[in-house]
């Protein structure tokens, strides 16, 4: 059980669900669904699109993915503490973290291979059917239909076998000679790696705020080292420092961990004003460091540069501080029945559009062109995201979960 003192994973944080964190999570997921739908809409202004890789610029759309990473980090101290409170030993907690990360990486790899790299003429199934079966397999492994434990062992083994069969039948490359590959891991895969690295670091420093800040600096230092001329000229060093993108993503997760400790460390004797002052100082430090690094490492979401990550993390700090003030201090209701299920089931909400898209493609159904252009396309994406939220609420009421 969690005691008043420091746990193996850091100081105890405030018990119970934090509504402001749930609100941030739900908003992030819904905005991600919206911007994913906007990707196919013609005639959008630049500020509603991802910036090109070499533009040295970012729009609010480029902050959505790091916001997802950031909210993962904010949840880490609470999730680890909850596992300890349930009676898990530290080793069991670490194995749970590994299982969650592996699940995200596996789903991410299958998703990205369903989007590109496949050779349809060589495959036994249409790629849309292949993708749908991969979602079925994922649900068999990690799903629940009663809101409680995962499905029975037989179903989970069947899901693993189905994933292996799908991987075996996958044909990629220019002539169908290649198999399934990580490619760029997919969004979920990148989140999985960042989550794993951040949790490992969080445990190593015992979850203390100074230690977490040191880990953020270490991730940034790793990135800078990976771009040093000495590393570029050495094959062995290039291999050692070849995961700069994962380090930057982990740094964003750790920034989320740090903010949770700033606001919710139950052992810290901070007033509300002190929490806000420390959070503001944290945001200003992140933004200042981003400005200092930007001349050498341009802003780029695609290249996962430190300036992009730090500006994004600073934005997330300020957004959460505003939500915390509005919800926790002013007592404003922010999670009506439509958003609370999304906060509790973010992975289900994220995957639904991909399942719907695959079903429509398999049925050869296309949206009217008017819904893929201009203002109509913008509004459709918002309505679609709200429709996903309604569906998630319906599924959650019937106990449908993904236990990753």
N, C-alpha and C positions, 0 to 999 in steps of 0.2 A: 504493500500500500504506500501511497505518497505521504510523507511526513512533512512537518512544517519546515524542516531544514532543506538543504540542497539535495536533489535527487541525482541518480547517475546521469541524468540528461539535463541537468541545470536546475536553477531555482524554480520552485513551483509557481505556476501562473494562476490567474484567477479561475476558479472552478466554474463549470457550466458553459453553455453556448454564449458566444458574444454576438449580439445581434448586428453590431456594426461590421464585424468581420463577415457574417453571413450576407449582409447587404452588399458589401464590396464583391464577394464571390459571385452572387447572383447577377449583379450588374455586369461584371466582367464577362461571364459566360454569355449573357444575352447580347452584349455589344459584340462579342466575338462572332456570334451567329449572324448578326446584322452585317458586319463588315465582310464576312465570308460570302454572304449573298450579294453584297455590293460589288464583289470582284467581277461578276459577269454583267454588270450594268454599264451600258455605254453612256457617255456624256457627263460623267461625274467630275466635279471640280477637283483640283489636285489635293486639297486638304482632306478629301474623303477617300483617298487612295494611298496605297503603299508607295513610298518614295523609291525611285530606282536605287540599285545597290551603290552606285558611285555618285549619288547626288549631293552628299554631305548635307543631308536634311532629313527631317522626320515630320510626319503628320500625326494626328492623334490616333490614326489607325495603326501606326507603328508602335504605339504604346500598349496595345491590347494584349499581345502575346507576353511582353514582360509583366503586365499587370497580372496575368494568369500565374506566371512564375512567382511574382511577389506574394500573391495571396496563398499560394502553396507554402511559401516560407512562413507567413504569418500563422498558418495552421500547425506548423511543425511542433512548437513547444506544447501546444494543447494536445495534439494527437499522441505524442510520446508520453506525456503525463497520463493521459487516459488509459493507455496500455498498461502502464505501471499500476494505476489504480485498480485495474481489473485483475491484478495479480500476476501479470507477466514478469518474468525475470528479464534483466537487461539483454541477455542473449536472445531471448524470444522476441523482444521488441526489435532488435536489429534484424532478425530473420524476417519479421513482418515487413520492415522497411524494404528489405531486399526483394521480397515477394511483390510488393506494390510497385517498386521500380521496374522489375522484370515484366510485370503485366502491362504497364504503360509502354515500355519499349517494344514488346511483342506486338501489341495492337498498333502502335505507331508504324512499325515496319510493314505490317500487312496493309495498312491504309495507304502508305506512300507508294507501295508497289501496285496497288489498284489504280492509282492516279497516273503513273507514268512508268516507263521502262519495260512494259509488257509487250509481247509479240502475239497479238490476238490470233493470227492465222495458225500458230503452232499450239494453241491452248485447246484443251478439251471442252472448256466452258467459256461462255461470254464473260468478259472481265467483270461485268456488273453482277452476274450470278456468283462468280468467284468471290467478289467483295462481300456480297450478302451472306454467303456461307461462312466467311471469316468472322462476321459480326455474330452469327449464330453460335459459332464455336466459342467466341469470347464470352458470350452470355452463358453457355453451358459450363464454362470453367469458373467464371467469377460472378455469375448472376444468382439472384434469389427471387422467388415468386411469392414469398409470404412475408417479406420484410425482415426475416430473421437470418438463420445460417444459410450458407451456400447450398446449392443443389447437392443431391446425394452423390456419393463417390462415383458411381457408375456413369452418371451424366457428365461429371467433370473429366473422367478418363475419356469418355466419348468426345468431349470437346478438344482435348489434347490430340487425340488421334485424328480428328477432322482437320485441325490446324496443320498437323504434319503432312496429311494427304494433300492439302491445298498447297503447302510449300513445295511438295514433291512434284505436283502437276504444273507449277508455275513455269512459264517459258518467257524469257526476256531477251534483251539484246536485239541487234539489228536483224538477225535471222532466227531468233528463237533458241540460240545456243546457250544462253545464260540462264541461271536460276534466280531465285529470290535473293535480293541483296538489301542491306540497310539503306542504300542511297543516302538521303540526308536525315534519316530516322523518323521523319514526320514530327508534327507538333507534339503529339503525345510522347513520342520517343525522346525528344529533347527535354521535355518536362521530366520524364522518368530518370534520365541521366542526371539532370540538375538536382532533382530531389534526392537521389542516392548520394551524390557528392556532398550536398549540403547537410544531410542528416549524419553522414559519417563525420564530417567536420564538427558539427554541433555536439556530437557525442565526445569527440576527442578533446574539445575545450570545455566539456561539462556545461555547455549551455550558458556560460557567463557572457554578459554583454561585451566586456573588453575582449574576450576571446573571439566572439563572433565578429567584432570589428576587425580583429587581426586576420581572421579568415577571409574577409572581404578584400583586405589589402593583399593577402597572399594570392587570391584569385587574379586580382589585377596585375600583380607582379608576375605571375605565370604568363599572362597574356603578353606583357611587355617583353619578357624574356623570349617568348616564342617568335617575336618579330625582330630580335636582335640579329645583327649580321653574323655573329659567331655561330648562332644556332642555324641560320640558313646555310652556312657553309659546311655543316657537319651532318652526315646522315644519321648518326646515332642520337645527336642532340635534337635533330628535327623530329625523330620518332618520339623522344622523351617529351618534347614540348609540342606535340602534334594535336593536342586537344584544347586549343585556346578557346574555341567557341563554347565548349562545355564548361570551361572555367568561368567565362563571362556569365553564362546562364545561371550557374551555381551562385555567383556573386549576387545576382538579383534575388534569388531565393533567400540567401543569407541576409540581404537587406530587409526582407520581410520578417525573418526571424528576429532581427535586431529591433524592428519597430514593435513587435509583440512584446519583447522584453521591456522596451521603453514604457509602454502603456500598461502592461498587465503582470509584470513581475511582482508577485505578492510580498516579496521580502524587501523590496526597495521602498524607502520612505520618501516618496515623492508626492507632492500635492498635484492637483489637476493642472494648475498653472505650470508646475515644474515639468510635468509630462509633455505639455504642449511646447514649452520652451526647448526642451531637449529634442523633441521631434522636429521642430523648426530648424534648430541648429544642425541636425542630421541632414535634413533636406538641403539646407544651404551648403553644407560641406560636400554633399554629393554633386550638386550643381556646379560648385566652384571647381571641384576636381575634374568634372566633365569638360568645363571650359578650358582648363589647363591642358587637358589631354587632346582636345579636339584638333588643334593645329597639326598634330602628329598622327592622330588616328581619327579619321573623319567619321561623322555620324553615319552609321549604316546598320539597319536591322539585318539585312542579308548577310553581312560579314560579321555580325555580332561584335561590334567594336565597343570599347569601354565607354566612349562618350555617349553612344546611344543607350547603353545599359544604365549609366549613372543618371543621365537626364530622365530616363523612364522611371527609375527607382525614386528619384526626387519627386517626380510628379505623383507617384503612388503614395508616398508619405503624406503629401499635402491633401490628396483626395481622401485618404483614410482619416486623417485628422479632422477634415470637414465632416465626414460621416459620423465619426465618434462624437464630435460636438453636437451634431444635430440629433443623433439617436440616443446616445448614452447620457449626455448631460441635459439636453432639453427634453428628453423623453418623447421625441416624435416617433410615431409609428412609420416604419419604412418597409416592412416585409409583409404585405398582404398575402392572402392565400395563394396568389398567383406566383409570387417570387420565392417564398419560403421553400417549396419543394425543389426549385432550381438550385438554391443554396445547399440543400441537403443531398442533391443528386446531380452534381455538375457534369460528371462524365456521361450520364444518360442524356442530359440535355445537349451536350456537345456532339454526341454520336448520332442523335436522331436525324439531323439534316443529311448526314452522309447515307444513312439507311434509306431515307425518303428519296434522295437523289438517285441512289442505285435502283430503287424500285421503279421510279419514273423512267429511267434510262432503259431498264429491262423491258418495260411496257411500251417503249418508243413514244413516250409522252413528253412533249416540250411545252414550256410556258409560252404564252403569247408574247410576241416581240415587244408589245407595249409595256410589259412588266419587266423588261430588261433594258429600259431606256429612261433616262432623266428622272424627273420627280416621281413618276409612277413607279419606277424601279426602286427608288429610295424608300417610298412609303410601303411598297410591297415587302421589302426586307424587314422593316420594323414590324409590320403585321405578322409576317411569317415567324419572327422570333417570339412574338407574343403567343402565336399558335403553338409553338414548341413548348412554351411555358405551360400552357393549358394541358397539353398532352403529358408532360412530365408530372403535373399535379394528378392527372387521372391515373397514370401508371403507379405513382407513389401511393395513392390511396388504396391500390390493390396489391401493394407489397412488392412491386417490381423494383429491384435494386441491382446495382453492379458493385460488388464488394471488393474493389481494388484499393 
